[in-house]
Amino acid sequence: MTSVKRTLAIIGLCFLSLIHLTLARTHEAASQSGLISVQDAIAALPECAIPCLRAAMATSSCDADDFDCLCRDTKYYRDSSHCVHRECTVRQALTAKNLTYEMCGHPAKGDGALVPTFFAFFALAVLAVALRLIARAVTKAYFWWDDAANFCAAACCAAYTGLNVDLISIGLGEQVWFVQFGNITRILQGFYANMLLYTLTRFFVRCSMILFYMRIFPANEGTTDGLGRMVVASLVFNFIYNAAFFFAVMFQCRPIPYYWYEWEGAQPDAAVPMEGHCGNGSTLMWVAATTGIAFDLWLTILPFPQLLSLNLYWKRKLLATVMFMVGIVVIIISAIRLKTINRYTRTANFTKETAPLCLWSGIELDLGVVCPCLPSFRLLFKKMFPTAMASGDGSSHRYRLDPISAAGPNDVVDDEETGPGRGEGPGTRLSRPTEEREVYDGGSFDSAARLVPDAQDAPVPPPGDEESQISRNDWRKR
């Protein structure tokens, strides 16, 4: 009789899950569904786990043959889990949890929404960059450094999306005990690359915004002199800030490969037994995330004091506000990402909890690429819908948007007012051909130009002065 009771106890222990489940199946249902047989479970269950299950069974209120009760017993799960983690290696503990999880009828299941979401937001970024390219072609504007930075950011987004889709195919988003041991290491290698790609992409996104500000607010131009200096200072800070975090992420573990081998360390059954040391990754991620939000907020609001001082028509104000709001959305997503960082740094189920962090980081990067492209859309829509985009406010203060990037350094510029001449590249006063010139009431800004007074508002030499015969256009050139 004692032997029969012992046999029933062992079979019941094999069915016990190391985590709490709300649904369970009986031994007969599990066998019929083909999940796993009792005999296979007994043969595969690590020996180190059996004493732990037996000890937890002694304090459980469930009978040994009541599998539904055992799979739902929270106290049994807690006691047995602590014991298994203490007595078994990581691989043995994961194997035991995998077997009992399947015995209780909980199959492996990832998040099916991850891949479509990654592709959807990446497609949005690609569309924004494509429209930016079209706008450059339509307005005959040549590329400058802000365009190059934006394209580099988009390329990094492509690499980030592709890497995460590959990681999802090998177990990212699934419970860690359902992931093959070799794939766990690959996922950690991929996440390490993700952190470096994230830092690099954010660097290029911020560079694109700052260089755009440098186009429209040069550091040596009159009333924007102070703002221009702040823009240049922001560019320098962006380089130092991202370089510091890039190398901090790269060398957070010594040796570097210990980052993806740390999960099993130097245990006897480890694929690559390795000893090493990692810094406080949680602190690093929190500092990087919070300071990044502060820096992004600074870059978003940086140009608005200057813009608000302009007599902009309401449509221009609306467009500027839209760009501001997209920047705020990116900051909000960065704040949401903080919650996923908290979950990732506090869990042992890292293949499951890494997925939301990777996803929200990807959304942040993709929308970050979209934001610097928005000013280019206005020029494109101006060409497509000239009536809808017309200012129409009849202000007496008329400004021409002098396009910085409308001609290359060696391109001939022909204009009725100024006559033929050669462009001087970004940062100089150029004129488009007459049919491409845009005149705005109250002024405006876009990614291909900066605000300058029109010729009719240029200072006129006083009568009797030796330069009184100089035309307005020649005077303006001086």
Residue pairs with C-beta under 8 A, 6 or more apart in sequence:
5 64
8 64
8 65
9 54
9 57
9 64
10 42
10 50
11 27
11 38
11 42
11 64
11 65
12 57
12 63
12 64
12 65
12 66
12 67
12 70
13 50
13 53
13 54
13 57
13 64
14 38
14 41
14 42
14 45
14 53
14 99
14 100
14 103
15 27
15 30
15 38
15 41
15 67
15 70
15 71
15 100
15 103
15 104
16 53
16 56
16 57
16 70
16 71
16 73
16 76
16 77
16 80
16 100
16 104
17 24
17 70
17 71
17 77
17 97
17 100
17 101
17 103
17 104
17 106
18 77
18 80
18 81
18 84
18 96
18 97
18 100
18 101
19 77
19 81
19 97
19 101
20 72
20 73
20 74
20 77
21 71
21 72
21 101
21 104
21 105
21 106
22 72
23 71
23 104
23 105
23 106
24 67
24 68
24 70
24 71
24 72
24 104
24 105
25 33
25 35
25 67
25 104
25 105
26 67
26 68
27 38
27 67
29 105
30 36
30 37
30 103
30 105
31 37
31 38
33 105
35 102
35 103
35 105
35 107
36 99
36 102
36 103
38 103
41 99
41 100
41 103
44 95
44 99
45 95
45 96
45 99
46 88
46 92
46 93
46 95
46 96
48 84
48 87
48 88
48 89
48 92
49 80
49 84
49 87
49 88
49 92
49 93
49 96
51 83
51 87
52 80
52 83
52 84
52 87
52 88
53 80
55 79
55 80
55 83
56 76
56 79
56 80
56 83
57 64
57 76
59 75
59 76
59 79
60 70
60 73
60 75
60 76
61 69
61 73
61 75
62 69
62 70
62 73
62 76
63 69
67 104
70 76
71 104
71 105
84 92
84 93
84 96
84 97
85 93
88 96
89 264
89 267
89 268
89 269
89 270
90 263
90 264
90 265
90 267
91 181
91 264
91 267
91 269
91 270
92 269
94 176
94 177
94 181
95 177
97 177
98 177
98 178
101 175
101 177
101 178
108 174
108 175
108 178
109 174
110 168
110 171
110 172
110 173
110 174
111 173
111 355
114 164
114 168
114 172
114 173
114 355
114 359
115 165
115 168
117 359
117 363
118 161
118 164
118 165
118 359
118 362
119 161
119 165
121 362
121 363
121 366
121 367
122 157
122 158
122 161
122 362
122 366
124 366
124 367
124 370
125 154
125 157
125 365
125 366
125 367
125 369
125 370
126 154
128 369
128 370
128 373
128 374
129 150
129 151
129 154
129 369
129 373
131 373
131 376
131 377
131 380
132 147
132 150
132 373
132 376
132 377
132 447
134 380
135 141
135 376
135 377
135 379
135 380
135 447
135 448
136 142
136 143
136 147
136 376
136 405
136 448
138 379
138 380
138 383
139 379
139 380
139 383
139 403
139 406
139 436
139 448
140 406
140 407
140 432
140 436
141 379
141 403
141 405
141 406
141 448
142 405
142 406
142 407
142 408
142 411
143 405
144 211
144 215
144 404
144 405
144 426
145 207
145 211
145 426
146 207
146 208
146 209
146 211
146 212
146 214
146 215
146 372
146 447
147 208
149 204
149 205
149 207
149 208
149 211
150 204
150 205
150 208
150 369
150 372
150 373
152 204
153 201
153 204
153 205
153 207
153 208
153 365
153 368
153 369
154 369
156 197
156 200
156 201
156 204
156 365
157 201
157 362
157 365
157 366
157 369
159 197
160 194
160 197
160 198
160 201
160 361
160 362
160 365
161 362
163 190
163 193
163 194
163 197
164 172
164 190
164 194
164 358
164 359
164 362
166 190
167 186
167 187
167 190
167 191
167 358
168 355
170 179
170 180
170 183
170 186
170 187
171 178
171 179
171 180
171 183
171 184
171 187
171 351
172 187
172 190
172 351
172 354
172 355
172 358
173 351
173 352
173 355
174 351
174 352
175 349
175 351
175 352
176 184
176 348
176 349
176 350
176 351
176 352
179 187
179 351
181 264
181 271
182 271
184 263
184 351
185 260
185 261
185 263
185 271
186 260
187 351
187 354
188 259
188 260
188 262
188 263
188 350
189 260
191 354
191 358
192 259
192 260
194 358
194 361
195 249
196 246
196 249
196 250
198 361
198 365
199 242
199 245
199 246
199 249
199 288
200 242
200 246
201 365
201 368
202 242
202 292
202 365
202 368
203 238
203 239
203 242
203 246
205 365
205 368
205 369
205 371
205 372
206 238
206 242
206 295
206 296
206 299
207 235
207 238
208 372
209 299
209 371
209 372
210 231
210 234
210 235
210 238
210 299
211 235
212 372
212 375
212 447
213 231
213 234
213 302
213 303
214 228
214 231
214 232
214 235
215 404
215 405
215 426
215 427
215 447
215 448
215 449
215 450
216 303
216 404
216 445
216 449
216 450
216 451
217 224
217 227
217 228
217 231
217 303
217 306
217 450
218 224
218 228
218 427
218 450
219 225
219 228
219 229
219 231
219 232
220 228
221 228
221 450
223 306
224 306
227 302
227 303
227 305
227 306
230 302
231 302
234 298
234 299
234 302
237 295
238 295
241 291
241 295
245 284
245 288
248 284
248 288
249 284
249 288
250 256
252 259
252 278
252 279
252 281
252 284
253 259
253 262
253 276
253 277
253 278
253 279
254 276
254 277
254 278
255 274
255 276
257 272
257 274
257 276
258 274
258 275
258 276
258 277
258 278
259 278
261 270
261 272
261 274
261 276
262 276
262 278
263 350
264 270
264 271
265 273
265 274
265 275
266 273
266 274
266 275
267 273
281 345
282 341
282 345
285 341
285 344
285 345
286 338
286 341
289 334
289 337
289 338
289 341
290 338
292 334
293 331
293 334
293 335
296 327
296 330
296 331
296 334
297 331
299 327
300 324
300 327
300 328
300 331
301 324
304 320
304 324
307 320
307 445
310 442
310 443
310 444
310 451
311 395
311 397
311 442
311 443
312 320
312 442
312 443
312 444
313 391
313 392
313 393
313 395
313 440
313 441
313 442
313 444
314 393
315 389
315 391
316 391
316 440
316 442
316 443
316 444
319 374
319 375
319 378
320 445
322 374
323 371
323 374
323 375
326 367
326 370
326 371
326 374
327 371
329 367
330 364
330 367
330 368
330 371
333 360
333 363
333 364
333 367
334 364
336 360
337 357
337 360
337 361
337 364
340 353
340 356
340 357
340 360
341 357
343 353
343 356
343 357
344 350
344 353
344 354
344 356
344 357
347 353
372 447
375 445
375 446
375 447
376 446
376 447
376 448
378 389
378 446
379 446
379 447
379 448
381 388
381 389
382 389
382 438
391 440
391 441
391 442
391 444
392 441
393 441
393 442
394 441
395 441
395 442
397 441
397 442
397 443
397 457
398 439
398 440
398 441
398 454
398 456
398 457
399 439
399 440
399 441
399 442
399 443
399 444
399 451
399 452
399 453
399 454
399 457
400 437
400 438
400 439
400 440
400 452
400 453
400 454
400 455
401 438
401 439
401 440
401 443
401 444
401 445
401 446
401 449
401 450
401 451
401 452
402 429
402 430
402 431
402 449
402 450
402 451
402 452
403 430
403 431
403 432
403 448
403 449
404 426
404 427
404 428
404 430
404 448
404 449
404 450
405 426
405 448
405 449
406 413
406 423
406 430
406 431
406 432
406 436
406 448
406 449
407 413
407 423
407 430
407 432
408 423
408 425
409 422
409 423
409 424
409 425
410 422
410 423
411 422
411 423
412 420
412 421
412 422
413 420
413 421
413 422
413 423
413 430
413 431
413 432
413 433
414 420
414 433
414 434
415 421
415 431
415 432
415 433
415 434
415 437
416 434
417 431
417 455
417 473
418 431
418 473
418 476
418 477
419 473
423 430
424 430
429 452
431 437
432 438
438 449
439 454
443 451
444 451
445 451
455 472
455 473
455 476
456 472
458 472
458 475
458 476
459 475
460 472
460 475
461 467
461 468
461 470
461 475
462 468
467 475
